Amino acid sequence: MISLGLDMNSKNYSNQFQLHSIASCHPNQISSYYKKNRDFHLSTSPKRSENFFTDHYWKKAIPIHLEEQEKESAIRFFILNNEQVIIGNINFSNIQGFPIHSCNLGYSLDEEYTGKGIMTYFLNQAIDFVFHKTSVHKVFANHTPWNISSARVLHKLGFAKIGECKDYLLINNNWEDHILNVLFKK
């Protein structure tokens, strides 16, 4: 578990949930999370192969993600409850150094836990970690115009809208427009 030791002025979920690096997660935990939330994430995530939802896939994927983390090109966190069940994930991808010093943020949450401030709480911690442990100066995060929940989360965290892009991302075999947002290190 990555202990970030950060405090927020909102709800404190540290007694109910923990933020873990992918290094401390088991393939079965990860595949179970994605299987359980497959239908819920269908409208906000790229189409995944059937293999993506298997333990076998994650046994092979975890070492690749760890190598990316070692190279500081990506960092993947999971949010676990006290029963050690994954309820969400936070990904920083395309981490780039000089001269841009940026990355892309992606995240998802178990449907059962939405609307409770959990993602906002842990995104704040994960972003703070990335700003202080890497050379990242800005984090980009994008959402579909109809995804009001993500828009609210990003707004609470201080992200600013910087534009819109038509047909930005292929989600469930459909090109979807996206709102583009950025958060700068303070």
C-alpha positions in Angstrom: 0.0 0.0 0.0 1.2 3.5 -0.8 0.8 5.6 2.2 0.4 9.2 1.0 -0.1 10.7 4.5 -2.3 13.5 3.1 -5.2 15.3 4.7 -8.3 16.7 3.0 -10.9 19.1 4.3 -13.7 16.8 3.2 -14.8 13.4 4.3 -12.1 11.1 5.5 -12.3 7.7 4.0 -9.0 6.4 5.3 -10.7 4.1 7.9 -12.9 2.5 5.2 -10.8 2.4 2.0 -7.1 2.5 1.1 -5.2 3.5 -2.0 -2.9 0.8 -3.3 -0.3 0.6 -6.0 -0.9 -2.1 -8.6 2.1 -3.9 -7.1 0.1 -4.9 -4.1 -3.0 -6.1 -6.0 -3.7 -9.7 -7.0 -4.9 -10.4 -10.6 -8.1 -11.9 -9.2 -8.9 -8.7 -7.3 -8.5 -6.6 -10.5 -10.4 -8.9 -12.8 -13.2 -9.2 -10.3 -13.5 -5.4 -10.2 -13.7 -5.1 -14.0 -16.1 -8.0 -14.4 -18.5 -6.6 -11.7 -18.5 -3.2 -13.3 -18.4 -4.2 -16.9 -21.9 -3.0 -17.8 -21.6 0.2 -15.7 -18.3 1.3 -17.3 -19.5 0.4 -20.8 -20.6 4.0 -21.6 -17.4 5.6 -20.3 -14.6 3.2 -21.2 -13.0 1.9 -24.4 -14.3 -1.5 -25.6 -12.3 -4.2 -23.9 -11.5 -7.7 -25.2 -13.0 -10.6 -23.3 -9.5 -11.5 -22.2 -9.2 -8.1 -20.3 -11.8 -9.5 -17.7 -9.7 -12.6 -16.8 -7.2 -13.4 -14.1 -4.9 -14.6 -16.9 -4.8 -11.2 -18.6 -4.0 -9.4 -15.3 -1.2 -11.9 -14.4 0.5 -10.8 -17.6 -0.5 -7.1 -17.4 0.6 -6.4 -13.8 4.4 -6.9 -14.6 3.9 -4.6 -17.7 2.3 -1.9 -15.5 5.0 -2.3 -12.9 7.7 -1.8 -15.6 5.8 1.4 -16.8 5.8 2.6 -13.2 9.5 1.9 -12.9 10.2 3.9 -16.0 7.8 6.6 -14.7 5.7 6.5 -17.9 2.5 5.4 -16.0 1.2 4.9 -12.5 -1.8 2.8 -11.6 -3.6 2.8 -8.3 -6.5 0.9 -7.0 -8.9 1.8 -4.2 -9.7 -1.1 -1.9 -12.2 -1.4 0.9 -11.5 -3.1 4.3 -12.4 -6.5 2.8 -9.6 -6.0 0.3 -12.1 -5.7 -2.6 -11.2 -3.2 -5.3 -13.9 -0.5 -5.7 -12.1 1.9 -8.0 -9.0 2.7 -10.0 -6.9 5.7 -10.8 -4.4 5.8 -13.7 -1.8 8.3 -14.7 -0.7 7.5 -18.2 1.5 9.1 -20.9 3.7 10.6 -18.2 6.1 12.9 -20.1 9.1 14.8 -18.8 11.0 17.7 -20.4 9.8 19.9 -21.8 6.0 19.3 -21.3 6.0 17.6 -17.8 2.5 16.2 -18.1 0.3 13.1 -17.9 -3.2 12.0 -18.6 -5.6 10.9 -15.8 -8.2 8.2 -16.0 -10.4 6.7 -13.3 -13.4 4.6 -12.6 -15.4 3.6 -9.6 -17.7 0.7 -8.7 -21.3 1.7 -9.3 -22.2 0.9 -5.7 -19.8 3.6 -4.4 -20.6 6.6 -6.7 -21.9 9.9 -5.4 -20.2 9.6 -2.0 -17.1 11.7 -2.5 -14.8 8.6 -2.5 -13.3 9.2 -5.9 -12.7 12.9 -5.2 -11.0 12.0 -1.9 -8.6 9.5 -3.5 -8.0 11.5 -6.7 -6.8 14.4 -4.5 -4.3 12.1 -2.8 -3.1 10.4 -6.0 -2.7 13.7 -7.8 -0.7 15.1 -4.9 1.5 12.0 -5.0 2.1 12.5 -8.7 2.9 16.2 -8.4 5.3 15.6 -5.5 7.0 12.3 -6.6 7.4 12.8 -10.3 8.3 15.8 -12.6 4.6 16.2 -13.7 3.6 19.9 -13.7 0.1 19.4 -15.3 -2.5 16.7 -15.4 -5.0 16.4 -18.2 -8.4 14.8 -17.6 -11.2 14.5 -20.1 -14.8 13.5 -19.9 -17.8 13.2 -22.2 -20.2 16.2 -22.1 -23.0 14.1 -20.6 -20.8 12.7 -17.8 -21.8 15.2 -15.2 -20.4 13.2 -12.3 -16.9 13.3 -13.7 -17.3 17.0 -14.5 -18.2 17.7 -10.9 -15.3 15.6 -9.5 -12.8 17.4 -11.7 -14.2 20.8 -10.8 -14.0 20.0 -7.1 -10.3 19.1 -7.6 -9.6 22.4 -9.4 -9.4 21.3 -13.0 -10.1 24.0 -15.5 -11.9 23.4 -18.8 -9.5 24.1 -21.7 -11.6 23.0 -24.7 -13.7 20.5 -26.4 -12.8 17.9 -28.9 -15.1 16.2 -31.4 -14.8 12.4 -31.8 -12.0 12.4 -29.2 -12.1 8.8 -27.9 -13.5 5.5 -29.2 -15.8 4.3 -26.5 -17.8 1.1 -27.0 -17.3 1.3 -30.7 -18.6 4.9 -30.9 -16.5 8.1 -31.3 -17.4 10.3 -28.4 -16.8 14.1 -28.0 -14.9 15.1 -24.9 -14.5 18.1 -22.6 -10.7 18.7 -22.1 -9.5 19.8 -18.6 -6.2 20.5 -17.0 -4.9 20.9 -13.4 -1.5 22.6 -12.8 0.8 21.9 -9.9 0.7 24.7 -7.4 
